[in-house]
Amino acid sequence: MKKRQLQELNRHSIEAFKNLPKTPLVLVLDNIRSALNVGSIFRTSDAFALAGIHLCGITAQPPHREILKTAIGATESVDWQYFPHTVDSLAQLRQKGYRLIGIEQTDASTLLQEFQLESSQPCALVFGNEVGGLADEVLPLLDGCIEIPQFGTKHSLNVAVCVGIVVWHLLQALIKR
């Protein structure tokens, strides 16, 4: 066994990537405090060819030194928009026919492994602030919430890790269709 060289990975150029069909998922970042997390989320979005990212509220925007440090170029390939208020992002996505799903621990959350992704409808996944989670004003606008089961002593995951887990799980369901 040997590691493959970069040229063996057959990566797309940014121009070719922009013309590829995208996974029908948009990530909405509701007041994410860490620009390093935002950069990591850009990189995950590029890896899985997501439709885009909405950066909302205090969430840092490119070009930002810490985003660029962890995104390593993904800010150039992934489509993104900024919204001063998360509710404006959600209104735009709702108007475009997106299903709005929060990633949050609520009294009505569906466990990730039980969540059914509808193949005919694009989906927006809404991730909240590292300390307070999703803003209270966002919850009534959602079609539902997903919760990642956890078995340790902590009650939450790093938001960038959470994005990776949820997107990979949903992508597997899309691939099987």
C-alpha positions in Angstrom: 0.0 0.0 0.0 1.2 3.5 -0.8 -0.4 6.9 -0.6 -1.6 8.3 -3.9 0.2 11.4 -5.2 -1.8 14.6 -5.7 -1.9 14.2 -9.5 -3.3 10.7 -9.0 -6.4 12.0 -7.2 -7.9 13.5 -10.3 -9.2 16.6 -8.6 -11.2 19.1 -10.6 -10.1 22.6 -11.3 -12.2 25.3 -9.7 -13.8 26.1 -13.1 -14.7 22.4 -13.7 -16.0 22.1 -10.1 -18.3 25.1 -10.5 -19.8 23.4 -13.6 -20.4 20.0 -11.9 -23.9 19.0 -10.7 -24.1 19.8 -7.0 -25.4 17.8 -4.0 -28.8 19.4 -3.3 -27.8 20.5 0.2 -27.2 24.1 1.4 -25.6 24.8 4.8 -26.9 27.7 6.8 -24.5 28.9 9.5 -26.4 30.7 12.2 -24.0 33.0 14.0 -20.9 30.7 14.1 -18.3 32.3 16.3 -15.1 30.6 15.1 -13.8 31.5 11.6 -11.7 28.3 11.8 -14.9 26.3 12.0 -16.3 28.2 9.1 -13.2 27.4 7.0 -13.5 23.8 7.9 -17.1 23.8 6.8 -16.1 25.3 3.5 -13.7 22.5 3.0 -16.3 19.9 3.8 -18.7 21.6 1.4 -16.2 21.4 -1.4 -15.4 17.7 -0.6 -19.0 16.7 -1.0 -19.9 19.2 -3.8 -22.6 20.9 -1.8 -24.9 23.5 -3.5 -23.7 26.3 -1.2 -23.3 27.9 2.2 -25.2 30.8 3.7 -23.2 32.7 6.3 -25.4 34.6 8.7 -25.1 37.1 11.5 -21.7 37.2 13.2 -20.4 34.3 11.0 -17.1 35.4 9.5 -16.9 35.8 5.7 -14.1 35.3 3.2 -11.6 36.7 2.9 -10.8 36.1 6.6 -7.4 34.9 7.7 -8.7 32.1 9.8 -11.3 30.9 7.2 -8.6 30.8 4.6 -6.2 28.9 6.9 -8.6 25.9 7.2 -10.5 26.2 3.9 -7.3 25.9 1.9 -8.9 27.3 -1.3 -12.5 26.0 -0.8 -13.8 29.6 -0.5 -13.1 29.9 -4.2 -14.9 26.7 -5.3 -18.0 26.7 -3.0 -20.8 29.2 -3.7 -21.7 31.3 -0.6 -23.8 34.3 0.4 -23.9 36.5 3.5 -27.1 37.4 5.3 -27.2 39.8 8.3 -30.1 37.8 9.7 -30.6 34.0 9.5 -34.3 34.5 9.1 -33.6 36.2 5.7 -31.6 33.3 4.5 -34.3 30.9 5.5 -37.0 33.0 3.8 -35.0 33.0 0.5 -34.4 29.2 0.7 -38.1 28.6 1.5 -39.1 30.6 -1.5 -36.8 28.5 -3.6 -38.5 25.3 -2.4 -35.9 24.1 0.2 -36.9 21.9 3.1 -35.4 23.7 6.2 -33.9 21.3 8.7 -32.1 22.4 11.9 -29.4 20.5 13.6 -30.4 20.9 17.2 -31.4 19.0 20.3 -35.1 19.8 20.8 -38.1 18.0 22.2 -39.2 17.2 18.7 -35.8 16.2 17.1 -35.5 13.2 14.8 -32.4 11.1 15.4 -30.0 11.3 12.5 -30.2 7.6 11.7 -34.1 7.9 11.5 -34.2 11.0 9.3 -35.6 10.6 5.8 -34.2 12.8 3.1 -36.7 13.5 0.3 -34.9 13.0 -3.0 -37.2 15.4 -4.9 -36.7 18.4 -2.6 -33.5 20.3 -1.9 -32.6 20.6 1.7 -31.0 23.4 3.8 -29.3 22.3 7.0 -29.1 24.9 9.6 -26.3 24.8 12.1 -26.2 27.0 15.2 -23.7 28.9 17.3 -21.1 26.9 19.2 -22.4 28.1 22.6 -26.1 28.7 22.3 -27.1 26.5 19.3 -29.8 27.7 16.9 -31.3 31.1 17.7 -34.8 30.9 19.2 -36.2 32.9 16.3 -35.0 30.3 13.9 -36.7 27.3 15.4 -40.3 28.1 14.4 -39.2 28.6 10.7 -37.9 25.0 10.4 -39.6 22.0 9.0 -37.9 19.8 11.6 -34.7 19.2 13.5 -32.1 16.4 13.4 -30.1 15.3 16.5 -26.9 13.3 16.4 -27.1 10.6 19.1 -24.3 11.0 21.7 -23.3 8.7 24.5 -20.6 10.5 26.4 -20.6 13.1 29.1 -20.7 16.2 26.8 -23.9 17.4 25.3 -22.6 18.7 22.0 -20.1 18.3 19.2 -17.9 20.9 17.5 -20.0 22.5 14.7 -17.5 21.6 12.0 -17.5 18.0 13.1 -21.2 18.0 13.3 -21.5 19.3 9.7 -19.2 16.5 8.5 -21.2 13.8 10.3 -24.6 15.0 9.1 -23.6 15.7 5.5 -21.8 12.3 5.1 -24.9 10.5 6.5 -27.3 12.3 4.2 -25.0 11.9 1.2 -24.9 8.2 1.7 -28.7 8.1 1.5 -28.6 10.2 -1.7 -26.0 7.9 -3.2 -28.1 4.8 -2.6 -31.0 6.3 -4.6 
